[in-house]
Amino acid sequence: MNYEQLKKANESLKTIEFKGKGYAQVNERVKAFRMICPNGAITTEIISLEDGVVTMKSTIIDEDGTILATGYAQEKESASYINKTSFIENCETSAVGRALGFAGIGIDGSMCSADELANALNNQGKAEYITKKEQAILTSMIQKRGLNVENVLNGTPLEKVTPTMFADATKRLSKLPEVTE
């Protein structure tokens, strides 16, 4: 992996705006890594799993077997609605995103993922609900996929969406294709 390949891959990343910055979600970072190293490897392992808390490690390896970066993440099963059923998967995704970030992929806007930032702000009590701008971003993402805001948010009014709900919704929505007319 050289600088020019990394620069080209980073320029191709789609980002979401969060708190005035662009964040490259993990799926975009993985695509960029595959552009650069189609035969490279992304490995994950559970470091610990006890009392509803998982810690994971991800390793990014190039096609020659050289370790480019590692990343760690930790999730609590009780931390959010989505973690109730998917805290291990959520943790794995975060670890992969951090490792790819340490490898230089998707860090032009910020190192942390939108999920990590939203959870941190929510846990610190600094952001009870998302801003009007974030409401507009979420509405746009929902509409571009031909979905209904009420259904996606399970009836929660936009002005009552928390940063954690925003992160969960944008993560789910980013996996769905946009509807083209």
N, C-alpha and C positions, 0 to 999 in steps of 0.2 A: 504494500500500500504506500503510495507516494503522495506528496502534497497536492499535485494537480488532480489526481483521482479523488482525493478527499474533498478538495474544493468543489469539483464538479458534482460529486454526490451530494454535498451539503446544499449546493445551489438548487438541486432538484427537489429538496424536501418541502412538503406542504406543512404549514404550521397552523396552530390555532392561537388566537390572541387571548392572553390572560393577564390581567393587571397591567395592560399596556405593553406587554412583551410577547414575542412570538415563541411558541413552544413546539418543538418537534416531538410528536408522540412516538411511542416505541415502535409501532408498526412502520412508520416512515423511516425510523433509524435502521430497522432491520432491512428494509428495501434498499437503503443506501449502502449498507454493509454488503449485501448480496451483489450490488452493482460493482463494488470494488473487489470483493473476494467471493465469487460465486461458489467456490469449493472450500471456503473457510468454514469454521465451526463456531457455534454459540452453544456453550454447555452451561448447565445449571445444576446445583446440588443444594439439598437442604442441609444447613449447618446445624440447626436445632429446631425442634418442634415440641413444645411443651406448654401446658396451661393456656392453650389458645393463642400462642405467639409463635410465629415462624420466622426464622432468619435464613435467608438464602444467599448464595454466591453464584455469580455468573462469570464465565470466562470467555473472552473473545480471542479466537485463534485464527491466524491467517492460513493460507493454502500450504505454506511450508512448515506448519506446526509451531510457529512462533506465537507465544502469548502476547497479544497486543494490549490487553487490559483486563482488569477484573472489577466487579462491582458487587456491593452487598445491599440488601434491603431487609426490612423487618416489617411485619404486619401483625396486627391484633385481630382476631376473629370478630371481636365486638366493636371494632373501630368505625364501621359504616354498614349501611344496608347491604351493599354488594359483598362485603367481607363475610357476612353471615354464612354464605354458601361458597364463596370463592376466594377466601383470604390467601390460600396457598398460591393459586394462580395469579392473583393480584401481586403478590410478593415476587413471584418469579418474573413477571413482566417488569416490575420496577427494577429488579436486580439487572435484568438484561438491558434496560434503558440506561441505567447508570454506567454499566460496563461499556456500552457503545459510546456514551458520552465521554468517558475517560479515554476511549480510543480516538476521540475527536469528531465523532459523528453526531450531528444535531445539536451542537453546543453554541452555535452562533448567537442564538437568542438567550438561552439560559441552560445551565447544567441540569437542574432538577426537572422532573416531569410536571405537567399541570396537576396531576393527581397529588404528587408530593407537596406542591405549593398550597393547593387548596386544603389538604388535610392539615398542614402545618398552621396555616392561618386560622382555620376553624378551631383547632386544638388550643391555640393561643388566645382565642376569643377576640381576635382582631377583625374578623369578618363574619358577621352573623348571617348576612344574606349577600347574594351577588349584586353587582352594580347594574345600572340600566344598560350599559354597554355590553356587559356579559349576558344580560337577558336577551339583547338583540342578537348576539352571536349564537346563543343557544336556539333561539327562534329560527334564525336563518339555517342553522344546521338541520333542524327538524324539518323545516319546509322543503329544503333541498332534497330530502329523502322521501318526500311525499307523505309525511306522517303528520299526525295531529298533536299539537303541544299538550293538550290535556291528557291524552293517552300516554304519551312518553313520560310525563311527569306525574302520572297516577293521580291527576286532579289537583296537584299542588299549584297554587297560583305562582306565576313567574316571580313576583316580588317576595315570595317566601322560600325561594330556592336557595339552599345553603351552598357554600363552596364545595362541600363533599358531594352533594347531589349533582352539582354542576360537573364536577370531575367524573362522576360515575356516568352521567348522561352523555357527556362528550366522548368518553371512552367507548361506550356502546355504539353511539352514532357513527364514530369514525370507522367502525368496522362494517358499516352498511354503505352500499353504493348510492351515489347521488342519482336522482331520477332525471333523465334527460327527456326533453320534449321534442 
